[in-house]
């Protein structure tokens, strides 16, 4: 049994709370006798979930303010059930008092790369959490969400050994809105920059931005907040970080953490910076990883040295075939597509460039035409199917085309394999192909059917790379 005073330490709950509970749940279907149940979700569905939880033996029900008390179980109320649940998970698993530093990365693009390289710079036994997966210092573990549900992420962090040198975490906007990381103090927070994404969930850019800014409140006094000098919203993150007692590092050209140079000759504060992947944005990602590792107690020179051998994150500007050079990248926003094309133009000056991409169905339809406009910077555009989900791929392609009007070489090929082959044929052996959108993913969701598909495996099989 768990003392309720320990489980809800520091929280404000109004109502009747038993001295002990056997555990805590947010899914009424999984409640066991003696456990507490925190009711979340839509107001119209909560009474049914509460009834089920009580029937399964819940000995405490926690509700949002204003919900009526159920019969059959002690009841307490909270201003925010999601935050309450996450903080209880933190208390239960000890992620609110970890002996090692937690370093979080938020922003629209670049989170996976920064987290991957930060994890590498931290050294042996370090942990990471993100889109690519979970790593506990020894093993790679599959992860269904960028930032997992509270009961998953807090248990993962709490289960790491005390000798862990640190954990790097991708902090998604969904996690910010739902307070999944509540209770975890950050030694550092990095903000890669803000663009348009996930408006199908957040509704407006302002709400999307607010969900990211919420992570600034997690910074411990004296912690570090790294903001991108090129981000128009950097002060929106820096101001609450300062209020939390954090130090601010503006990273980029003209920033107090000075990033300068160009391909093959990048420097951080005047010292050579190894950058394993093409693009100025990857130079920023590498520099950010070094700063985060330094905030965790790693000597900067040691972090820079480790960056020389940093692995390429799966599906992030990963060069997997030659003749033509073919890259697989997770780019799935207008900004990330534009950045990837610009990076490859710099890395392969004068070479014809093709992009293969699509847009997700049942998601933010407003970014489809802007993604098309960004893709129009390529010499050849091949529109294909991403995860179309319940939508018709042809309807998605039509919306993408609205942003590419006037481009001379636009093709449609709904199957990704033939689309990649068509792009490679169009630019020839001396060209460059960017296969964008799915990155490390190994499935496609089309008409509700999840089928196997792996861009990386397909491109690697074309040959020319190990």
C-alpha positions as CSV (number, residue, x, y, z in Angstrom):
1,X,0.0,0.0,0.0
2,X,1.1,3.6,-0.6
3,X,0.5,6.4,1.8
4,X,-1.8,9.0,0.2
5,X,0.2,11.8,1.8
6,X,3.3,10.6,-0.1
7,X,1.4,9.9,-3.4
8,X,-0.2,13.4,-3.5
9,X,2.7,15.2,-1.9
10,X,2.5,18.9,-2.6
11,X,-0.9,18.7,-4.3
12,X,-4.1,20.5,-3.4
13,X,-7.0,18.1,-3.3
14,X,-10.4,18.9,-1.8
15,X,-12.5,16.0,-0.3
16,X,-12.1,12.7,1.5
17,X,-8.9,10.9,1.0
18,X,-8.1,7.4,2.5
19,X,-4.8,7.1,4.4
20,X,-3.5,4.6,1.9
21,X,-4.2,3.3,-1.7
22,X,-2.9,0.3,-3.6
23,X,-2.0,2.3,-6.7
24,X,-3.3,5.0,-9.1
25,X,-4.9,4.6,-12.5
26,X,-6.4,6.9,-15.2
27,X,-8.0,4.1,-17.3
28,X,-11.1,2.7,-15.6
29,X,-10.7,-0.6,-17.4
30,X,-7.5,-1.3,-15.5
31,X,-8.5,-0.4,-12.0
32,X,-7.8,-3.0,-9.3
33,X,-9.3,-3.2,-5.9
34,X,-7.9,-0.6,-3.5
35,X,-6.5,1.7,-6.2
36,X,-7.3,5.4,-6.8
37,X,-8.9,6.4,-10.1
38,X,-8.3,9.9,-11.6
39,X,-11.1,10.7,-14.0
40,X,-10.0,12.5,-17.2
41,X,-11.5,12.8,-20.7
42,X,-14.7,14.3,-21.9
43,X,-17.3,15.5,-19.4
44,X,-20.0,13.3,-21.0
45,X,-17.9,10.2,-20.7
46,X,-16.6,10.6,-17.2
47,X,-19.6,9.3,-15.2
48,X,-19.5,6.0,-17.0
49,X,-15.8,5.7,-16.4
50,X,-16.2,6.6,-12.7
51,X,-19.0,4.0,-12.4
52,X,-16.7,1.3,-13.9
53,X,-13.8,2.2,-11.7
54,X,-15.9,2.0,-8.5
55,X,-17.4,-1.3,-9.7
56,X,-13.8,-2.6,-10.1
57,X,-13.0,-1.7,-6.5
58,X,-11.5,1.9,-6.6
59,X,-11.2,3.2,-3.1
60,X,-10.7,6.8,-4.1
61,X,-12.1,8.7,-7.1
62,X,-10.4,12.0,-8.1
63,X,-12.6,14.3,-10.2
64,X,-12.2,17.7,-11.8
65,X,-13.9,20.5,-9.9
66,X,-17.6,20.7,-10.5
67,X,-18.2,17.0,-11.2
68,X,-20.7,15.3,-8.9
69,X,-19.5,12.8,-6.4
70,X,-20.2,9.1,-7.2
71,X,-21.8,6.7,-4.8
72,X,-19.6,4.0,-3.3
73,X,-16.1,5.5,-3.0
74,X,-14.4,8.4,-1.2
75,X,-14.1,11.4,-3.6
76,X,-11.7,14.3,-4.0
77,X,-11.6,17.1,-6.5
78,X,-8.6,18.8,-8.2
79,X,-8.3,21.8,-10.5
80,X,-6.4,19.7,-13.2
81,X,-6.8,15.8,-13.2
82,X,-4.1,15.3,-15.8
83,X,-1.5,17.2,-13.8
84,X,-2.7,15.5,-10.6
85,X,-2.2,12.1,-12.2
86,X,1.2,12.8,-13.6
87,X,2.5,14.3,-10.4
88,X,1.2,11.2,-8.5
89,X,3.1,9.0,-11.0
90,X,6.2,11.1,-10.4
91,X,5.9,10.6,-6.6
92,X,5.1,6.9,-7.0
93,X,8.1,6.2,-9.2
94,X,10.5,8.8,-7.7
95,X,11.0,10.8,-10.9
96,X,10.4,13.9,-8.9
97,X,13.7,13.3,-7.0
98,X,16.0,11.6,-9.4
99,X,19.7,11.4,-8.6
100,X,20.7,12.2,-12.2
101,X,19.9,15.2,-14.5
102,X,16.9,15.3,-16.8
103,X,17.4,17.3,-20.0
104,X,14.3,18.1,-22.1
105,X,14.1,19.3,-25.7
106,X,11.0,20.9,-27.2
107,X,10.2,22.7,-30.4
108,X,8.7,21.9,-33.8
109,X,11.7,20.2,-35.5
110,X,15.0,18.8,-34.5
111,X,14.0,17.3,-31.1
112,X,14.9,13.7,-32.0
113,X,18.4,14.7,-33.3
114,X,19.2,16.9,-30.3
115,X,18.0,14.2,-27.9
116,X,20.0,11.5,-29.7
117,X,23.2,13.5,-29.8
118,X,22.7,14.7,-26.2
119,X,22.3,11.1,-25.1
120,X,25.5,10.2,-26.9
121,X,27.4,13.1,-25.3
122,X,26.3,12.1,-21.8
123,X,28.3,8.9,-22.2
124,X,27.9,5.2,-21.3
125,X,24.7,4.4,-19.4
126,X,22.8,7.5,-20.4
127,X,19.1,7.3,-21.2
128,X,16.8,8.9,-23.8
129,X,13.1,9.2,-24.5
130,X,11.7,10.2,-27.8
131,X,10.1,9.4,-31.2
132,X,12.9,7.0,-32.1
133,X,12.4,5.0,-29.0
134,X,13.4,4.6,-25.3
135,X,17.0,3.7,-24.3
136,X,17.7,2.7,-20.7
137,X,21.5,2.8,-21.1
138,X,21.7,-0.7,-22.3
139,X,18.7,-1.6,-24.5
140,X,16.6,0.0,-27.2
141,X,12.9,-0.1,-26.3
142,X,10.0,0.6,-28.7
143,X,8.0,3.7,-28.0
144,X,4.6,4.5,-29.4
145,X,4.6,8.2,-28.6
146,X,7.2,11.0,-28.7
147,X,6.6,11.7,-25.0
148,X,5.0,8.6,-23.4
149,X,2.0,8.6,-21.1
150,X,2.7,9.6,-17.5
151,X,2.5,6.1,-16.1
152,X,5.1,5.0,-18.8
153,X,7.6,7.8,-18.7
154,X,7.7,8.2,-14.9
155,X,8.1,4.5,-14.4
156,X,10.9,4.4,-17.0
157,X,12.8,7.3,-15.4
158,X,12.3,6.0,-11.9
159,X,13.5,2.6,-13.0
160,X,16.9,3.8,-14.2
161,X,19.9,3.1,-12.0
162,X,21.4,5.8,-9.8
163,X,24.7,5.6,-11.8
164,X,22.9,6.9,-15.0
165,X,24.7,10.1,-16.1
166,X,21.5,11.7,-17.3
167,X,18.4,11.3,-19.4
168,X,17.5,13.3,-22.5
169,X,13.8,13.6,-23.3
170,X,11.7,14.8,-26.2
171,X,9.0,17.1,-24.8
172,X,6.1,17.2,-27.3
173,X,3.3,19.7,-27.4
174,X,0.8,17.0,-26.6
175,X,2.8,16.2,-23.5
176,X,2.9,19.9,-22.5
177,X,-0.8,20.3,-23.0
178,X,-1.5,17.1,-21.0
179,X,1.1,17.7,-18.3
180,X,2.7,14.3,-18.9
181,X,6.0,15.3,-17.4
182,X,4.6,17.1,-14.4
183,X,6.7,16.6,-11.3
184,X,10.0,16.2,-13.1
185,X,12.5,19.0,-12.5
186,X,14.7,19.8,-15.6
187,X,18.4,20.5,-15.3
188,X,18.1,22.0,-18.8
189,X,15.5,22.7,-21.5
190,X,16.3,23.4,-25.1
191,X,13.9,25.0,-27.6
192,X,14.8,24.2,-31.1
193,X,12.4,26.7,-32.7
194,X,8.7,27.0,-33.6
195,X,6.8,26.3,-36.8
196,X,3.4,25.0,-37.7
197,X,2.4,21.5,-36.5
198,X,-0.3,19.6,-34.7
199,X,-3.0,22.2,-35.2
200,X,-5.5,19.3,-35.7
201,X,-5.0,18.8,-31.9
202,X,-4.3,22.3,-30.6
203,X,-6.7,24.2,-32.8
204,X,-4.5,27.4,-33.0
205,X,-0.9,28.2,-33.2
206,X,-1.2,30.2,-30.0
207,X,-2.3,27.1,-28.1
208,X,0.4,25.0,-29.7
209,X,3.0,27.6,-28.6
210,X,1.5,27.7,-25.1
211,X,1.8,23.9,-24.7
212,X,5.5,24.2,-25.5
213,X,6.1,27.2,-23.3
214,X,4.6,25.3,-20.4
215,X,7.8,23.3,-20.1
216,X,9.7,26.4,-18.9
217,X,7.9,25.9,-15.6
218,X,9.8,22.6,-15.1
219,X,13.2,24.2,-14.9
220,X,14.9,23.9,-11.6
221,X,16.6,27.0,-10.1
222,X,20.0,27.5,-11.7
223,X,19.0,25.2,-14.7
224,X,19.9,26.1,-18.3
225,X,17.4,27.1,-21.0
226,X,18.8,27.0,-24.5
227,X,16.8,29.1,-27.1
228,X,17.4,29.4,-30.8
229,X,18.7,32.8,-31.8
230,X,16.8,32.5,-35.1
231,X,13.4,31.7,-33.4
232,X,10.9,34.6,-33.4
233,X,9.4,33.2,-30.2
234,X,12.6,32.8,-28.2
235,X,11.7,35.4,-25.7
236,X,8.3,33.8,-25.0
237,X,10.3,30.8,-23.7
238,X,13.1,32.8,-22.1
239,X,10.9,35.0,-19.9
240,X,9.2,32.2,-17.9
241,X,12.5,30.4,-17.7
242,X,14.1,33.4,-16.1
243,X,11.2,33.6,-13.7
244,X,11.9,30.0,-12.7
245,X,15.5,31.0,-11.9
246,X,17.1,29.5,-15.0
247,X,20.1,30.7,-17.0
248,X,19.4,31.6,-20.6
249,X,21.7,30.6,-23.5
250,X,20.8,32.2,-26.8
251,X,22.4,29.8,-29.3
252,X,23.2,30.9,-32.9
253,X,24.8,33.7,-34.9
254,X,25.1,36.7,-32.6
255,X,23.9,34.7,-29.5
256,X,25.8,34.5,-26.3
257,X,26.4,30.9,-27.2
258,X,28.0,31.8,-30.6
259,X,27.5,29.3,-33.5
260,X,29.5,30.3,-36.6
261,X,31.0,29.0,-39.7
262,X,29.7,26.7,-42.5
263,X,29.9,23.2,-43.8
264,X,33.0,21.4,-42.5
265,X,34.1,24.4,-40.4
266,X,31.5,25.1,-37.7
267,X,32.5,26.5,-34.4
268,X,30.9,26.9,-31.0
269,X,32.2,29.9,-29.1
270,X,35.2,29.8,-31.4
271,X,36.0,26.1,-30.8
272,X,35.7,23.6,-33.7
273,X,32.3,21.8,-33.6
274,X,31.9,18.4,-35.2
275,X,28.6,18.2,-37.1
276,X,27.8,14.7,-38.3
277,X,24.9,15.7,-40.7
278,X,24.5,18.4,-43.4
279,X,22.6,21.6,-42.8
280,X,23.0,24.7,-40.6
281,X,20.1,23.3,-38.5
282,X,22.2,20.2,-37.7
283,X,25.0,22.5,-36.7
284,X,22.6,24.1,-34.2
285,X,21.4,20.6,-33.1
286,X,25.0,19.5,-32.5
287,X,25.9,22.7,-30.5
288,X,22.7,22.4,-28.5
289,X,23.6,18.8,-27.6
290,X,27.0,19.9,-26.3
291,X,25.4,22.7,-24.2
292,X,22.9,20.3,-22.7
293,X,25.5,17.7,-21.8
294,X,27.6,20.5,-20.2
295,X,24.6,21.5,-18.1
296,X,24.5,17.9,-16.9
297,X,28.0,18.1,-15.7
298,X,29.9,16.8,-18.7
299,X,33.0,18.8,-19.6
300,X,32.5,20.7,-22.8
301,X,35.7,19.4,-24.4
302,X,34.6,15.8,-23.6
303,X,31.2,16.5,-25.1
304,X,32.8,18.0,-28.3
305,X,35.0,14.9,-28.5
306,X,32.1,12.5,-28.3
307,X,30.3,14.5,-31.0
308,X,33.0,13.3,-33.4
309,X,31.6,9.8,-33.2
310,X,27.9,10.6,-32.7
311,X,25.6,8.2,-34.6
312,X,23.1,9.4,-37.2
313,X,19.6,9.3,-35.6
314,X,17.5,6.8,-37.6
315,X,15.7,8.5,-40.4
316,X,17.2,11.9,-39.8
317,X,19.0,13.1,-43.0
318,X,20.3,9.6,-43.3
319,X,22.2,8.9,-46.5
320,X,21.4,5.3,-47.4
321,X,22.0,4.9,-51.2
322,X,24.1,6.3,-54.0
323,X,23.8,6.9,-57.7
324,X,21.9,9.2,-56.9
325,X,22.6,10.1,-53.3
326,X,19.4,9.3,-51.5
327,X,18.6,10.5,-48.0
328,X,15.7,9.5,-45.7
329,X,14.5,12.2,-43.4
330,X,11.5,12.6,-41.0
331,X,10.7,16.1,-42.3
332,X,6.9,16.6,-42.2
333,X,6.4,20.3,-41.8
334,X,6.9,23.2,-44.2
335,X,9.9,24.5,-42.3
336,X,11.6,21.1,-42.0
337,X,11.1,20.3,-45.7
338,X,12.6,23.7,-46.6
339,X,15.5,23.2,-44.3
340,X,16.3,19.7,-45.6
341,X,16.2,20.9,-49.2
342,X,18.5,23.8,-48.4
343,X,20.9,21.6,-46.5
344,X,21.2,19.2,-49.5
345,X,21.6,22.0,-51.9
346,X,24.6,23.1,-49.9
347,X,26.0,19.6,-49.5
348,X,25.6,18.8,-53.2
349,X,26.1,22.1,-55.1
350,X,24.8,22.1,-58.6
351,X,23.2,18.6,-58.4
352,X,19.6,18.1,-59.5
353,X,17.4,17.4,-56.5
354,X,14.2,15.5,-56.1
355,X,11.9,15.2,-53.1
356,X,9.5,12.4,-52.4
357,X,6.8,13.2,-49.8
358,X,3.2,13.1,-48.8
359,X,1.0,14.4,-46.0
360,X,-0.8,12.6,-43.2
361,X,-4.5,12.1,-43.3
362,X,-6.9,13.1,-40.5
363,X,-4.3,15.6,-39.3
364,X,-3.6,19.3,-39.8
365,X,-4.8,19.8,-43.4
366,X,-3.8,23.5,-43.3
367,X,-0.1,22.6,-43.6
368,X,-0.5,20.6,-46.9
369,X,-0.3,23.4,-49.4
370,X,2.6,25.1,-47.4
371,X,4.4,21.8,-47.5
372,X,3.9,21.7,-51.2
373,X,5.2,25.3,-51.5
374,X,8.3,24.3,-49.5
375,X,8.9,21.2,-51.7
376,X,8.7,23.3,-54.8
377,X,12.3,24.4,-54.1
378,X,13.3,21.0,-55.4
379,X,13.9,20.4,-59.1
380,X,11.6,17.4,-59.2
381,X,8.6,16.8,-56.8
382,X,7.1,13.4,-56.5
383,X,3.9,13.4,-54.3
384,X,3.2,10.0,-52.7
385,X,1.2,8.6,-49.8
386,X,2.2,9.1,-46.2
387,X,-0.2,7.9,-43.5
388,X,-3.4,8.8,-45.3
389,X,-5.5,7.1,-42.6
390,X,-9.2,7.5,-43.4
391,X,-8.7,10.1,-46.2
392,X,-8.3,9.4,-49.9
393,X,-4.6,9.8,-50.9
394,X,-5.7,11.6,-54.1
395,X,-7.6,14.2,-52.1
396,X,-4.5,14.8,-49.9
397,X,-2.3,15.1,-53.1
398,X,-4.7,17.7,-54.5
399,X,-4.3,19.9,-51.5
400,X,-0.5,19.6,-51.7
401,X,-0.6,20.6,-55.3
402,X,-2.3,23.8,-54.4
403,X,1.1,25.0,-53.0
404,X,3.1,23.8,-56.1
405,X,1.2,25.6,-58.9
406,X,3.5,26.4,-61.8
407,X,6.2,23.9,-61.0
408,X,7.3,22.2,-64.2
409,X,8.2,18.8,-62.8
410,X,5.6,17.5,-60.4
411,X,4.6,13.8,-60.5
412,X,2.2,11.7,-58.4
413,X,2.9,8.1,-57.5
414,X,0.8,6.8,-54.6
415,X,3.0,3.8,-53.8
416,X,6.2,4.9,-52.0
417,X,8.5,2.4,-53.5
418,X,7.8,3.3,-57.2
419,X,7.8,7.0,-56.1
420,X,11.3,6.7,-54.8
421,X,12.5,4.9,-58.0
422,X,10.8,7.6,-60.1
423,X,12.6,10.3,-58.3
424,X,16.0,8.6,-58.6
425,X,15.4,8.1,-62.3
426,X,14.4,11.7,-62.8
427,X,17.6,13.2,-61.3
428,X,20.1,10.6,-62.6
429,X,23.1,9.0,-61.0
430,X,24.7,12.4,-60.2
431,X,21.6,13.8,-58.5
432,X,20.2,13.9,-55.0
433,X,16.9,12.5,-53.7
434,X,15.2,13.4,-50.4
435,X,12.7,10.9,-49.2
436,X,10.7,12.8,-46.5
437,X,8.0,12.3,-44.0
438,X,8.4,8.9,-42.4
439,X,12.0,8.7,-41.3
440,X,12.5,5.8,-38.9
441,X,8.8,4.6,-39.1
442,X,8.2,1.1,-40.3
443,X,4.5,1.1,-41.1
444,X,1.9,3.0,-43.1
445,X,-1.7,3.6,-42.1
446,X,-3.9,3.5,-45.3
447,X,-7.7,3.3,-45.2
448,X,-7.4,2.1,-41.6
449,X,-5.1,-0.7,-42.4
450,X,-1.6,-0.6,-40.9
451,X,0.8,-2.2,-43.3
452,X,4.5,-2.7,-43.2
453,X,6.6,-0.1,-45.0
454,X,10.2,1.1,-44.2
455,X,11.7,3.9,-46.3
456,X,15.1,3.2,-44.8
457,X,15.1,-0.5,-45.6
458,X,13.8,0.2,-49.2
459,X,16.4,2.8,-49.9
460,X,19.3,0.9,-48.3
461,X,18.4,-2.1,-50.5
462,X,19.1,0.1,-53.6
463,X,22.8,-0.2,-52.8
464,X,25.9,1.9,-52.6
465,X,26.0,2.3,-48.9
466,X,26.9,-0.1,-46.0
